[in-house]
Amino acid sequence: MKTTLSDDLAKLESRLNALVATLRKPEAGVKVAARAVGNVLKKHFRAKASVLNKRGWKSQGFWGQVRSSVQESFDGLSGSVVVNDPRFLQKVYGGVIKAKRGSAIAIPLKAEFYGVSPSTFDKDRFFFLKSKKGKNVGILAEKNADGSVKLCYVLRRQVTQGADATALPPLKDLENAAAKALREVLTRDVLAALK
């Protein structure tokens, strides 16, 4: 039977709760464990931010924004770490993206158009090449000064994005960071008890 990410996270939470229960002051353990997990996530997202996208185009800052959205919270015996960017779930699980405002999603075909909506340009800049079949609605193109045509955007009603297996660091890394932080608290507890 295949386990899901939710199953794996529940198991991780259970193991960490067992470690917290061994502490003399569990509140301190929850705090350091949440911070340790948050730091691993932030480090992972920082590393992803330095990588060019699949086409080799300059990043638009998505992973840096995800990194900035990581929030740790702790209240007594409860702690959580949240990636508070709704776009992140699309990276973790993948799925269908449908056009919201217009009738199509504009996918750039050249680096100069990446991260820029066609609607930000002068309305006469592009001409539309309609697609009669398939998943494309059409293509936005422009005429160059020499009379040649440059394809700028392909328009689709929807796209299916696959899950990014590297969106999260390995759960073992999260567990190891939290466990290490909890062991340090436990060591301090033991040393304090010996004095």
C-alpha positions in Angstrom: 0.0 0.0 0.0 1.4 3.4 -1.0 1.6 6.0 1.7 0.7 9.6 1.0 2.5 12.8 2.1 -0.3 13.3 4.7 0.4 9.8 6.1 4.1 10.5 6.3 3.6 13.8 8.0 1.3 12.2 10.6 3.9 9.6 11.4 6.6 12.3 11.7 4.3 14.3 14.0 3.8 11.2 16.2 7.5 10.5 16.5 8.2 14.0 17.4 5.4 14.1 20.0 7.0 11.0 21.6 10.3 12.8 21.9 8.7 15.9 23.3 6.9 13.8 26.0 10.4 12.8 27.4 11.3 16.4 28.2 11.1 18.0 31.6 9.9 21.3 30.0 8.2 20.2 26.8 7.2 23.7 25.9 10.9 24.6 25.3 11.2 21.5 23.1 8.2 22.4 21.0 9.6 25.8 20.4 13.1 24.7 19.3 11.7 21.8 17.2 9.4 24.1 15.3 12.2 26.6 14.7 14.5 23.8 13.5 11.9 22.5 11.0 11.2 26.0 9.8 15.0 26.6 9.3 15.3 23.4 7.2 12.4 24.5 5.0 13.8 28.0 4.6 17.2 26.6 3.6 15.7 24.3 1.1 13.6 27.0 -0.5 16.6 29.4 -0.6 18.6 26.7 -2.5 15.7 26.2 -5.0 15.5 29.9 -5.5 19.0 29.9 -6.9 18.2 27.4 -9.7 17.1 28.5 -13.1 13.7 27.4 -14.2 13.2 24.4 -16.6 13.7 26.6 -19.7 16.8 28.2 -18.2 15.1 31.5 -17.8 15.7 33.8 -14.8 13.6 33.2 -11.8 10.6 35.4 -11.0 11.2 34.9 -7.3 8.6 32.2 -6.6 10.8 30.2 -4.2 12.0 33.3 -2.4 8.4 34.2 -1.8 7.6 30.7 -0.6 10.6 30.9 1.8 9.3 34.2 3.2 5.9 32.6 3.8 7.3 30.0 6.2 5.8 30.6 9.7 6.6 28.8 12.9 4.2 29.0 15.9 4.1 27.4 19.3 1.7 27.5 22.1 2.4 25.4 25.2 2.6 21.8 24.0 1.5 22.6 20.5 3.7 23.7 17.6 3.3 24.0 13.9 5.3 25.1 10.8 3.3 26.4 7.9 4.2 27.3 4.3 1.7 30.1 4.0 1.7 30.6 0.3 -1.3 29.1 -1.4 0.6 28.5 -4.7 2.9 26.1 -2.9 0.3 23.3 -2.7 0.2 23.3 -6.5 3.9 22.6 -6.5 3.6 19.8 -4.0 0.6 18.0 -5.5 0.3 19.3 -9.0 -3.0 19.6 -10.8 -5.0 21.5 -13.4 -4.6 25.2 -13.7 -7.6 26.9 -15.5 -7.8 30.4 -16.9 -9.4 32.8 -14.3 -9.7 36.3 -15.7 -9.6 35.7 -19.4 -10.5 32.8 -21.6 -7.0 31.5 -21.8 -3.7 31.1 -20.0 -0.8 32.8 -21.7 2.4 30.7 -21.7 5.5 32.6 -22.8 7.5 31.2 -25.7 10.5 33.6 -25.2 12.4 34.6 -22.1 11.6 38.3 -22.7 7.9 37.5 -22.1 8.4 35.3 -19.0 6.6 36.8 -16.0 4.8 39.4 -18.1 1.1 39.2 -19.0 0.3 40.0 -22.6 -2.3 42.5 -21.3 0.5 44.7 -20.0 1.6 45.5 -23.6 0.0 47.8 -26.1 -3.1 46.1 -27.4 -1.9 46.4 -31.0 1.5 44.7 -30.4 0.4 41.1 -31.0 -1.8 39.4 -33.6 -3.7 36.3 -32.9 -3.3 33.0 -34.7 -6.3 30.8 -33.9 -5.8 27.1 -33.4 -8.5 24.9 -34.8 -7.7 21.7 -33.0 -6.0 20.5 -29.9 -5.4 22.0 -26.5 -4.2 25.4 -27.7 -6.7 28.3 -28.2 -4.1 30.0 -30.3 -0.9 31.9 -30.4 0.0 35.5 -29.9 2.7 36.7 -32.3 4.3 39.9 -33.4 5.7 41.1 -36.7 9.4 42.0 -36.6 10.8 45.1 -38.4 12.2 42.8 -41.2 8.7 41.3 -41.8 9.4 38.0 -40.0 7.1 36.7 -37.4 8.0 36.1 -33.7 5.8 33.7 -31.7 5.4 35.2 -28.2 2.7 33.3 -26.2 0.7 30.1 -26.7 -2.8 30.4 -25.3 -4.5 27.5 -23.5 -7.8 27.1 -21.7 -6.0 25.0 -19.0 -2.7 23.3 -18.3 -1.9 20.3 -16.1 1.2 20.8 -13.9 2.9 17.7 -12.4 3.9 17.5 -8.8 7.4 18.7 -8.0 9.1 15.9 -6.1 11.6 18.4 -4.8 9.1 21.0 -3.6 9.7 19.8 0.0 13.0 18.6 1.5 13.1 14.9 2.4 10.9 14.4 5.5 13.9 12.7 7.1 15.7 16.0 7.0 12.8 17.7 8.9 12.7 14.8 11.4 16.5 14.9 12.0 16.5 18.6 12.5 13.6 18.5 15.0 15.1 15.4 16.8 18.5 17.1 17.1 16.9 20.2 18.6 14.9 18.1 21.0 18.0 16.0 22.1 19.8 19.3 22.9 16.9 20.4 25.1 16.9 16.9 26.7 20.7 17.2 27.3 20.2 20.6 29.0 17.4 19.1 31.1 19.7 16.2 32.2 22.6 18.5 33.0 20.4 20.9 35.0 19.0 17.9 37.0 22.6 16.8 37.8 23.5 20.2 39.3 
